[in-house]
Amino acid sequence: MIGTVGYEIPVDQQYSRFINDTTTFLHEVPSQVLRNAVVKFRQAYQRFFQKLGGRPKLKKKGGR
């Protein structure tokens, strides 16, 4: 884990460093979608840690 070895976890909206041979599908997703998703996910966890809401759940692609 990055946090346990002394490295700071970057809190920004840059995704080019995550695109490599195994994640080439990220080129197909618009950057605005990636940024908004991560910001909302981070805000949800901040609310969870402040005891303002429940743990965020990852929603599946399919319907009910």
TAQUIZI-V951142 format. One record per backbone hydrogen bond with DSSP energy under -1.0 kcal/mol. CO is the residue of the C=O (numbers start at 1). NH is the residue of the N-H. E is the energy in kcal/mol with one decimal. If there is no record, write none. Layout:
{{CO:NH:E} {CO:NH:E}}
This chain:
{{2:7:-1.2} {15:18:-1.4} {23:26:-1.5} {24:27:-1.6} {25:28:-1.3} {30:34:-1.6} {31:35:-2.6} {32:36:-2.5} {33:37:-2.3} {34:38:-2.1} {35:39:-2.3} {36:40:-2.4} {37:41:-2.3} {38:42:-2.5} {39:43:-2.3} {40:44:-2.1} {41:45:-1.9} {42:46:-2.1} {43:47:-2.2} {44:48:-1.9} {45:49:-2.6} {46:50:-1.5} {47:52:-2.9} {48:51:-1.5}}
